[in-house]
């Protein structure tokens, strides 16, 4: 089994756990939204469209902070974190970017015992 197959298998396992927990298979945007809400720590019933986009940005920055690409710069008066980029992302095609992000998502859920 190569690394790509292992990543895909671990991703399918995560999707299956999410289906079991939430009743439907989430796409990447939904997963990022959930991570963003978790990182924000403020679970509301409704977020605006802009806030949902901001939550996905928080998720991406939080995920990539573990690899040294971002660090938290400040938390604003509303409790929303703001990040600064520490280094440029490597050049990757779309599939490589998706796998890079999937790997970080999987590590996040493993570290948070999901």
Sine and cosine of phi, psi and omega as CSV:
sin_phi,cos_phi,sin_psi,cos_psi,sin_omega,cos_omega
0.00,0.00,0.77,-0.64,0.02,-1.00
-1.00,-0.01,0.12,-0.99,-0.06,-1.00
-0.86,0.51,-0.64,0.76,-0.01,-1.00
-0.88,0.48,-0.69,0.72,0.02,-1.00
-0.89,0.45,-0.65,0.76,0.01,-1.00
-0.89,0.45,-0.69,0.72,0.03,-1.00
-0.87,0.50,-0.73,0.69,-0.02,-1.00
-0.90,0.45,-0.66,0.75,0.01,-1.00
-0.90,0.44,-0.70,0.72,0.03,-1.00
-0.90,0.44,-0.58,0.81,0.03,-1.00
-0.91,0.41,-0.70,0.72,0.03,-1.00
-0.89,0.46,-0.60,0.80,0.04,-1.00
-0.90,0.44,-0.69,0.73,0.05,-1.00
-0.88,0.47,-0.71,0.70,0.02,-1.00
-0.86,0.52,-0.67,0.75,0.01,-1.00
-0.89,0.45,-0.66,0.75,0.04,-1.00
-0.89,0.45,-0.62,0.78,-0.01,-1.00
-0.94,0.33,-0.60,0.80,0.07,-1.00
-0.89,0.46,-0.69,0.73,0.01,-1.00
-0.88,0.47,-0.64,0.77,-0.06,-1.00
-0.98,0.18,-0.67,0.75,-0.14,-0.99
-0.94,-0.35,-0.16,0.99,0.07,-1.00
1.00,0.03,-0.06,1.00,0.10,-1.00
-0.43,-0.90,0.36,-0.93,-0.05,-1.00
-0.98,0.18,0.85,-0.53,-0.02,-1.00
-0.99,0.11,0.49,-0.87,0.15,-0.99
-1.00,-0.01,0.03,-1.00,-0.06,-1.00
-0.88,0.48,-0.64,0.77,0.01,-1.00
-0.87,0.49,-0.66,0.75,0.01,-1.00
-0.90,0.43,-0.67,0.74,0.02,-1.00
-0.89,0.46,-0.69,0.73,0.03,-1.00
-0.90,0.43,-0.64,0.77,0.06,-1.00
-0.86,0.52,-0.73,0.68,0.00,-1.00
-0.88,0.48,-0.66,0.75,0.04,-1.00
-0.91,0.42,-0.67,0.74,0.02,-1.00
-0.87,0.49,-0.69,0.72,0.04,-1.00
-0.89,0.47,-0.69,0.73,0.02,-1.00
-0.87,0.50,-0.71,0.71,-0.03,-1.00
-0.94,0.35,-0.59,0.81,0.04,-1.00
-0.93,0.38,-0.61,0.79,0.02,-1.00
0.98,0.21,0.21,0.98,-0.01,-1.00
-0.85,-0.52,0.99,-0.14,-0.06,-1.00
-1.00,-0.03,0.96,-0.29,0.04,-1.00
-0.98,-0.20,0.20,-0.98,0.10,-1.00
-0.99,0.11,-0.48,0.88,-0.04,-1.00
-0.69,-0.72,0.70,-0.71,0.16,-0.99
-0.84,-0.54,0.56,-0.83,0.08,-1.00
-0.94,0.33,0.24,-0.97,0.03,-1.00
-0.86,0.51,-0.67,0.74,0.01,-1.00
-0.90,0.43,-0.65,0.76,0.03,-1.00
-0.91,0.42,-0.60,0.80,0.05,-1.00
-0.89,0.46,-0.67,0.75,0.05,-1.00
-0.90,0.43,-0.66,0.75,0.03,-1.00
-0.89,0.46,-0.62,0.78,0.03,-1.00
-0.90,0.43,-0.63,0.78,0.05,-1.00
-0.92,0.39,-0.58,0.81,0.05,-1.00
-0.91,0.41,-0.68,0.73,0.07,-1.00
-0.84,0.54,-0.68,0.73,0.00,-1.00
-0.88,0.48,-0.76,0.65,-0.03,-1.00
-0.87,0.49,-0.72,0.69,0.00,-1.00
-0.90,0.44,-0.66,0.75,0.02,-1.00
-0.89,0.45,-0.69,0.73,0.01,-1.00
-0.89,0.46,-0.72,0.69,-0.09,-1.00
-0.98,0.17,-0.23,0.97,0.09,-1.00
-0.89,0.45,-0.53,0.85,0.01,-1.00
-0.89,0.46,-0.41,0.91,0.02,-1.00
-0.97,-0.22,0.17,0.98,0.09,-1.00
0.99,0.11,0.25,0.97,0.00,-1.00
-1.00,0.07,-0.48,0.88,-0.01,-1.00
-0.68,-0.73,0.35,-0.94,0.20,-0.98
-0.60,-0.80,0.45,-0.89,0.01,-1.00
-0.95,0.32,0.77,-0.64,-0.04,-1.00
-0.99,-0.10,-0.68,0.74,0.01,-1.00
-0.26,-0.97,0.23,-0.97,0.16,-0.99
-0.89,-0.46,0.81,-0.58,-0.06,-1.00
-0.97,0.24,0.03,-1.00,-0.07,-1.00
-0.89,0.45,-0.34,0.94,0.05,-1.00
-1.00,-0.03,0.02,1.00,0.03,-1.00
1.00,0.01,0.15,0.99,-0.01,-1.00
-1.00,0.02,0.79,-0.62,0.02,-1.00
-0.97,0.25,0.53,-0.85,0.10,-1.00
-0.82,-0.57,0.67,-0.75,-0.10,-0.99
-0.90,-0.43,0.39,-0.92,0.19,-0.98
-0.84,-0.53,0.58,-0.82,-0.01,-1.00
-0.99,0.15,0.74,-0.67,-0.03,-1.00
-0.99,-0.13,-0.53,0.85,0.01,-1.00
-0.49,-0.87,0.39,-0.92,-0.03,-1.00
-0.95,0.31,0.53,-0.85,0.09,-1.00
-0.95,0.31,0.56,-0.83,0.06,-1.00
-0.92,0.38,0.45,-0.89,0.07,-1.00
-0.93,0.36,0.83,-0.56,-0.01,-1.00
-0.58,-0.81,0.51,-0.86,0.14,-0.99
-0.98,0.20,0.06,-1.00,-0.08,-1.00
-0.85,0.52,-0.71,0.70,-0.02,-1.00
-0.89,0.45,-0.65,0.76,0.03,-1.00
-0.91,0.41,-0.64,0.77,0.05,-1.00
-0.88,0.47,-0.70,0.71,-0.01,-1.00
-0.88,0.47,-0.70,0.71,0.02,-1.00
-0.92,0.39,-0.61,0.79,0.05,-1.00
-0.87,0.50,-0.72,0.69,0.01,-1.00
-0.93,0.36,-0.67,0.74,0.04,-1.00
-0.85,0.53,-0.68,0.73,0.00,-1.00
-0.88,0.48,-0.67,0.74,0.03,-1.00
-0.92,0.38,-0.61,0.79,0.06,-1.00
-0.89,0.46,-0.72,0.70,0.00,-1.00
-0.87,0.49,-0.68,0.73,0.04,-1.00
-0.89,0.46,-0.64,0.77,0.02,-1.00
-0.86,0.51,-0.75,0.66,-0.04,-1.00
-0.94,0.33,-0.53,0.85,0.07,-1.00
-0.92,0.40,-0.67,0.74,-0.01,-1.00
-0.94,0.34,-0.41,0.91,0.02,-1.00
-0.98,-0.21,0.24,0.97,0.11,-0.99
0.78,0.62,0.78,0.63,0.07,-1.00
-1.00,0.02,0.00,0.00,0.00,0.00
